[in-house]
């Protein structure tokens, strides 16, 4: 994670983890809360992955993008969240250098895939609402899967390049108790533009257009409802698209609320000195997004609740369970 505003020195000195002013009970509660957050993230996103992957009825282009987002959040729960939460509870990095490098690499890569998954979802909804007939004809599940794979591959290459060209700076993360990657000025600008400015601008612009189109559709639906029954299917389809746009809009708003503070804080960290305690707050908010997404699906997607019921009752192991009606 690029956070150059923390106090750092060019050389490592013996580091002693600060004394914690918490009781043993509070200490245990902190670890129990951390474990609960990790379990919620991993289990919730695992249910989404199994639901979308198993039940063929919900194999739609949009759900494949949701699958990609859930997969990145699931990996955050396994590869990033445990290390980050222990780091925050202990107030220092207690693991070895190799784990720090793996933690930073995973954090960069998975955060980027989450951001671009949201951007792809925004593009998908805009295309579906603005050109519904062309969307149905041109966009298929296989096409979206290829786009997602290309997206993950490009982001993986970007993270590899980021670490490779900033390798001289990796010695800064070997200091006992610290685990930060400080980028040079050029790469800080590239990282800011690539992982923040471009995708976030794309998300905001596309969803602004989506809600403008959805508002127009609302007027069209009222007109269609006043006509004959032959227009009912079209009206239902438009209502469905508007509902999907609304739910995914909530998803995007929560996503922006969780990630914006971190990127703003990172940007400030390149200008002024910031303390680790305040960094913890925005990092927790960043991690919470991966746990919140499955809750949003459970609240607003009936198909997800039905899938979870079938999974938890082990009905997915029945013959032809993939063909069950979950809509």
C-alpha positions in Angstrom: 0.0 0.0 0.0 1.4 3.3 -1.0 1.4 5.4 2.2 4.4 7.7 2.1 3.1 10.1 4.7 4.1 8.0 7.7 7.3 8.8 9.5 10.0 6.7 7.9 13.8 6.8 8.0 16.4 5.7 5.4 17.8 3.1 7.8 16.2 0.6 10.1 16.7 0.9 13.8 15.7 -1.5 16.5 11.9 -1.2 16.8 9.9 -2.0 19.9 6.2 -2.5 19.6 4.4 0.2 21.6 2.8 -0.8 24.9 -0.9 -1.4 24.5 -3.1 0.3 27.0 -5.8 -2.4 26.8 -6.8 -5.1 29.2 -6.6 -8.8 28.5 -10.3 -9.0 28.0 -10.3 -6.1 25.5 -7.3 -7.7 23.8 -9.3 -11.0 23.4 -12.4 -9.1 22.2 -10.3 -7.4 19.5 -9.1 -10.7 18.2 -12.6 -12.2 18.4 -14.0 -9.2 16.4 -11.2 -9.5 13.9 -11.9 -13.3 13.5 -15.6 -12.6 13.0 -14.9 -9.9 10.4 -12.7 -12.3 8.5 -15.3 -15.1 8.7 -18.0 -12.8 7.5 -16.0 -11.7 4.5 -14.8 -15.2 3.5 -18.1 -17.0 4.1 -20.3 -14.3 2.6 -18.3 -14.0 -0.6 -17.8 -17.8 -0.8 -21.6 -18.1 -0.9 -21.8 -15.6 -3.7 -19.1 -17.5 -5.6 -20.9 -20.8 -5.2 -24.3 -19.4 -6.0 -23.2 -17.7 -9.3 -20.9 -20.5 -10.2 -23.3 -23.4 -9.6 -26.8 -22.3 -10.5 -27.1 -22.0 -14.3 -30.2 -19.9 -14.2 -28.3 -16.9 -12.9 -25.4 -17.2 -15.4 -25.8 -13.7 -16.7 -23.2 -11.2 -17.9 -23.9 -8.9 -14.9 -23.6 -11.8 -12.4 -20.3 -12.8 -13.9 -19.0 -9.4 -13.0 -20.5 -9.8 -9.5 -18.7 -13.2 -9.4 -15.4 -11.4 -10.2 -16.0 -8.8 -7.4 -16.9 -11.6 -4.9 -13.8 -13.5 -5.8 -11.5 -10.5 -5.2 -13.3 -9.8 -1.9 -13.0 -13.5 -0.9 -9.2 -13.3 -1.6 -9.0 -10.1 0.4 -10.6 -12.0 3.4 -7.9 -14.7 3.1 -4.7 -13.0 2.0 -5.0 -9.4 3.2 -7.5 -9.0 6.0 -6.0 -11.3 8.7 -2.5 -9.7 8.4 -3.9 -6.2 8.3 -6.1 -6.7 11.4 -3.3 -8.4 13.4 -1.1 -5.5 12.4 -3.6 -3.0 13.7 -4.3 -4.8 16.9 -0.6 -5.3 17.7 0.3 -1.7 16.5 3.3 -3.1 14.6 4.1 -5.7 11.9 5.1 -8.9 13.7 5.6 -11.1 10.6 8.6 -11.7 8.4 9.7 -9.6 5.4 8.4 -12.2 2.9 4.9 -12.0 4.4 5.1 -8.2 4.2 5.9 -8.3 0.5 3.1 -10.9 -0.1 0.7 -8.8 1.9 1.5 -5.6 0.0 1.4 -7.4 -3.4 -2.0 -8.9 -2.6 -3.4 -5.7 -1.2 -2.4 -3.7 -4.3 -3.7 -6.4 -6.7 -7.0 -7.3 -5.0 -7.9 -3.6 -4.3 -7.3 -2.8 -8.0 -9.4 -5.8 -9.2 -12.3 -4.7 -6.9 -12.2 -1.2 -8.2 -12.1 -2.3 -11.8 -14.8 -4.9 -11.2 -17.1 -2.1 -10.0 -16.1 0.0 -13.0 -17.0 -2.9 -15.3 -20.4 -3.4 -13.5 -21.1 0.3 -14.1 -20.2 0.0 -17.8 -22.4 -3.2 -18.1 -25.4 -1.4 -16.5 -25.0 1.7 -18.7 -24.7 -0.5 -21.9 -27.7 -2.6 -20.8 -30.0 0.4 -20.2 -28.8 2.7 -23.1 -28.8 -0.1 -25.8 -30.8 -3.0 -24.5 -31.3 -4.7 -27.8 -27.6 -4.4 -28.8 -26.6 -5.5 -25.3 -28.7 -8.7 -25.5 -27.2 -9.4 -28.9 -23.5 -8.5 -28.3 -22.9 -9.3 -24.7 -22.8 -12.9 -23.6 -21.5 -14.7 -20.5 -18.4 -16.0 -22.4 -17.6 -12.5 -23.6 -17.8 -11.1 -20.1 -15.6 -13.9 -18.7 -13.0 -13.1 -21.3 -13.1 -9.4 -20.4 -12.8 -10.3 -16.7 -9.8 -12.5 -17.3 -8.1 -9.9 -19.4 -8.8 -7.3 -16.6 -7.2 -9.5 -13.9 -4.2 -10.3 -16.1 -3.5 -6.6 -16.9 -3.8 -5.7 -13.3 -1.5 -8.5 -12.3 1.1 -7.2 -14.8 0.6 -3.7 -13.4 1.3 -4.8 -9.8 4.4 -6.8 -11.0 5.7 -3.8 -12.8 4.9 -1.6 -9.8 7.0 -3.8 -7.5 9.7 -4.4 -10.0 10.5 -0.8 -10.8 10.2 0.2 -7.2 12.4 -2.6 -5.9 15.1 -0.2 -4.5 12.4 1.1 -2.1 11.4 -2.3 -0.8 14.2 -2.1 1.8 12.0 0.4 3.6 9.5 -2.3 4.5 12.2 -4.5 6.1 12.2 -2.3 9.2 11.0 -4.4 12.1 7.5 -3.3 13.0 6.8 -1.6 9.7 5.3 -2.8 6.4 4.9 0.0 3.9 5.8 0.4 0.3 7.0 3.9 -0.6 6.8 4.7 -4.3 8.9 7.3 -6.0 7.1 10.5 -7.3 6.6 9.2 -10.8 5.1 5.9 -9.8 3.0 7.6 -7.1 1.4 9.7 -9.8 0.9 6.7 -12.1 -0.6 4.6 -9.3 -3.0 7.5 -8.3 -4.2 7.9 -11.9 -4.4 4.2 -12.7 -6.1 2.9 -9.5 -8.0 5.9 -8.4 -8.7 8.8 -10.8 -9.5 6.9 -14.0 -11.7 4.1 -12.6 -13.5 6.3 -10.1 -14.2 9.0 -12.7 -15.5 6.3 -15.0 -17.8 4.9 -12.2 -19.2 8.3 -11.3 -19.8 9.3 -14.9 -21.4 6.0 -16.0 -23.7 5.8 -13.0 -24.8 9.4 -13.4 -25.8 8.5 -16.9 -27.4 5.2 -15.7 -29.7 7.1 -13.3 -30.6 9.7 -15.9 -31.6 6.8 -18.2 -33.5 5.1 -15.4 -35.5 8.3 -14.7 -36.5 8.4 -18.4 -37.5 4.7 -18.2 -39.7 5.5 -15.1 -41.7 7.9 -17.3 -41.9 5.3 -20.1 -43.1 2.7 -17.7 -46.0 4.9 -16.5 -47.0 5.4 -20.1 -46.8 1.7 -20.9 -48.9 0.8 -17.9 -51.7 2.9 -19.3 -51.6 0.9 -22.6 -52.8 -2.6 -23.4 -51.7 -5.8 -21.8 -49.3 -6.5 -24.8 -46.9 -4.0 -23.4 -46.7 -5.7 -20.0 -43.6 -7.8 -20.8 -41.7 -4.7 -22.0 -42.8 -2.8 -18.8 -41.6 -5.7 -16.6 -38.3 -5.9 -18.4 -37.7 -2.2 -17.9 -38.6 -2.4 -14.3 -36.2 -5.2 -13.8 -33.4 -3.2 -15.4 -34.1 -0.2 -13.3 -34.2 -2.3 -10.1 -30.8 -3.9 -11.0 -29.4 -0.4 -11.7 -30.7 0.8 -8.3 -29.2 -2.1 -6.3 -25.9 -1.9 -8.1 -26.0 1.9 -7.5 -26.2 1.2 -3.8 -23.3 -1.2 -4.1 -21.3 1.5 -5.8 -22.2 4.2 -3.3 -21.0 1.9 -0.4 -17.9 1.1 -2.4 -17.0 4.8 -2.9 -17.8 5.6 0.8 -15.3 2.8 1.9 -12.5 3.5 -0.6 -12.6 7.3 -1.0 -11.2 8.0 2.5 -8.3 5.7 1.9 -7.3 7.2 -1.4 -7.7 10.7 -0.1 -5.6 9.8 2.9 -3.0 8.3 0.7 -2.9 11.5 -1.4 -2.5 13.6 1.8 0.2 11.2 2.9 2.4 12.3 0.0 2.2 15.9 1.2 2.1 15.9 5.0 3.2 13.6 7.7 0.4 11.4 9.1 0.3 9.0 12.0 -0.4 5.3 12.0 -3.4 5.5 14.3 -5.4 7.6 11.8 -4.2 5.3 9.0 -5.8 2.4 10.8 -9.2 4.0 10.6 -9.2 4.4 6.8 -7.7 0.9 6.4 -10.5 -0.7 8.5 -13.0 1.1 6.3 -11.3 -0.2 3.2 -11.4 -3.7 4.5 -15.0 -3.5 5.6 -16.1 -3.0 2.0 -15.3 -6.7 1.2 -17.5 -7.8 4.1 -20.4 -5.4 3.3 -20.9 -6.5 -0.3 -22.5 -9.9 0.5 -24.8 -8.2 3.0 -26.0 -5.9 0.2 -26.7 -8.9 -2.0 -28.6 -10.7 0.8 -30.8 -7.6 1.4 -31.6 -6.7 -2.2 -31.3 -9.9 -4.3 -34.0 -12.5 -3.7 -32.1 -15.0 -5.9 -29.1 -14.8 -3.6 -31.2 -15.6 -0.5 -32.8 -18.6 -2.3 -29.3 -19.8 -3.4 -28.0 -19.5 0.1 -30.9 -21.5 1.5 -30.2 -24.3 -1.1 -26.5 -24.2 -0.2 -27.0 -24.3 3.6 -29.5 -27.1 3.3 -27.1 -29.1 1.1 -29.6 -29.3 -1.7 -26.9 -28.3 -4.2 -25.6 -31.8 -3.9 -28.9 -33.2 -5.4 -28.9 -34.4 -9.0 -29.5 -31.6 -11.5 -29.4 -29.0 -8.7 -27.6 -26.6 -11.0 -30.9 -26.4 -13.0 -33.1 -25.4 -10.0 -35.3 -22.4 -10.3 -33.8 -19.6 -8.0 -35.4 -16.6 -9.6 
